[in-house]
């Protein structure tokens, strides 16, 4: 294999590796954002559940909290 062939092969491998690196970095970034979203949703559901359990003053308040809690649950299942 001549030098110019080696250089072309090295350039090809470098380009392929660079593309794979960019994909991997993008994937990790998206998964990190997804994880943060899931943690925020979980925290929100826990807060809403706690508010619902502690709220015994008003039926209307319980209903409002329950509706929000159920909508938070539906977000997770989508």
TORVEX-741467 format. One record per residue (C-alpha): x, y, z. Coordinates in steps of 0.25 Angstrom, whole numbers, plus 5000, padded with zeros to 4 digits. Example, Ala and Ser with C-alpha at 12.3 -4.5 7.8 and 13.67 -1.06 7.14 Angstrom:
<nodes>
504949825031505549965029
</nodes>
This chain:
<nodes>
500050005000500650134996500650265005499550334998498650204999498950205014498650345016497350335009496950215017497350285030496450405026495350315023495450245037495650385043494350435037493550315041494050315055493750465056492250435051492150325061492650425072491650535069490550435069490950375083491150515088489750555083489150425089489750445102489250595103487850545099487850435109488350535120487150635117486150515117486650475130486550615136485150625130484750485137485350535150484550665150483250595146483450495157483650605167482450675162481550555164482150535178481750675182480350665176480150535183480550595196479750715194478550625191478750535203478950655212477750735207476550695214475850835216475150835203474550745193474750845181476250855185476350705185475750695171476650805166477850735171477450595167477250655152478650715152479150585158478550495148479050585136480450575142480250425142479750425127481050505123481950395128481150285121481250355107
</nodes>
